[in-house]
Amino acid sequence: MNRRLTFCALVTTLLPSLWHTSVVEAELPTFRYCKPLLFPEFKSEEIVSAPLDSDIYGATTNGFSDLRILDAQGNSVAFIIRRSATMHPGKERRIDTVLKPSVRPIADGALEITFDIDPLKHPQPPDGFTLVTPLHNFERRVEISRATAEGAWIPVVSDGMVFDYSQFIDVSNADLAIDSTVENRSDTHRYRMVIADVTQEQQSQLMEFTRTLQGTDETSRVEQVAVNRQPFRIDSIQFWHNIETPTARLIDAPVTEFRIEQDAFAKTTRLLFDSRRDPIAELQVAVKNRNFNRLASVEVQGLSSPEASTVQWLPAIATDTLSRYDVRSLTREDVNIVIPETRSQHYRLVIDNRDSPPLEILGVSARCHVYEAVFFAQAGQNYSFVYGDDFAKLPVYDTAALAAALARNVTPIIAVLGEQSLSNVAPDSRRTLERLLNNPKFLATMIAIVIILLGVGLYRANGRLKLLPRDDT
């Protein structure tokens, strides 16, 4: 009995000290991997930028808390992680609405719309127009001209087409891009839009069926289909400019384990693939089909909450439309899906087919942002990345001087990463104890066992005390 009590007392006494020891050891990270940094020699201190790669993304935490730069003596070097400063030109559509258009019917059932665009608010001519309409199942030809100072009209859209073929396939277009080969500049900002066949006949989807019977015999049958004359309703006319904006550079990210699943009940196609936890920001789907428009969503695997113990598919992180139009003079494609930057290993892209047949998918590619570690490098010194420790804490460095230099757009020397190898600062046997003692479930179990043993010991001790003879004197 005394041995049990002694054991419980020792465990109760040593457990806090073991916990303290594990916390102290946790402050000394042990990294699994190493990558040398290679750059040209220089004679004085320089700023060096080292881009991260898939090896580093795959072995580090989301916040890069387990990434360090060491010099040849093993000393940690202060650095800043930032998204690559290299920017590429991109285009962003800026949309405005035409105000106070003038409308009049003209010959051959066409409609003429004239309007002005305020030159003070919009000194540059628009790059295109959009007809906003609530209608479906239509096709209209549109011509757009711009007035000159002499009163002549110069065509800027000669054979435009707006349409909606949703009765047959999910394909529609309401944009009219101005021909880039046409000089779209003059002294005026007045435009004329001519829509041909503004009222068209449209067959009703309902059929009237009449049968005449004499007794049980059918003597006649009449089938009638209603034809509606549908005016082309326009809610508004929008014009847009393609504004060049700098965008962050994206590079190809490796994709593995690609597979396709068809869900006939949900009428969806699921594309599943893995990555090496690169910071993916865009997906591109390779589709063999022509003329389609499908809604698609992107999901990743993860824990639904910090307390959850099982990994599951989380709600969609992005939803977009995959489309390709190849109809007459219209050729347009958008098979890219922009997603919030995500470092996940497992992805699922769900395409909603509705009642259309599944698309023939050829594959999926991914593009990711580029991150780089920037630091002060001394002449004649060698440096390397070490990384890969789930328990490492995010370092706090004095980087004020480095940040000030980068704010002045100082161009750093670009380093090249060498081959990945096992780090000399490799995990040792203490990490197993550390993992256990930092595991809340393990600690709770140990405390429960100690309490049970202590309770059993006290209960038995109390029973033995009752058996001792009483001293009545």
PyMOL commands that set and color helices and strands:
alter all, ss='L'
color gray80, all
select helices_A, chain A and resi 2-26+54-59+107-109+400-407+430-437+440-467
alter helices_A, ss='H'
color red, helices_A
select strands_A, chain A and resi 33-38+46-51+67-71+79-83+87-97+102-105+111-116+128-132+138-147+153-164+172-173+175-177+190-195+199-214+217-231+236-248+250-253+255-263+268-275+280-287+292-302+312-313+318-327+330-334+336-342+346-352+361-369+371-377+383-387+413-414+416-417+421-422
alter strands_A, ss='S'
color yellow, strands_A
deselect
rebuild
show_as cartoon
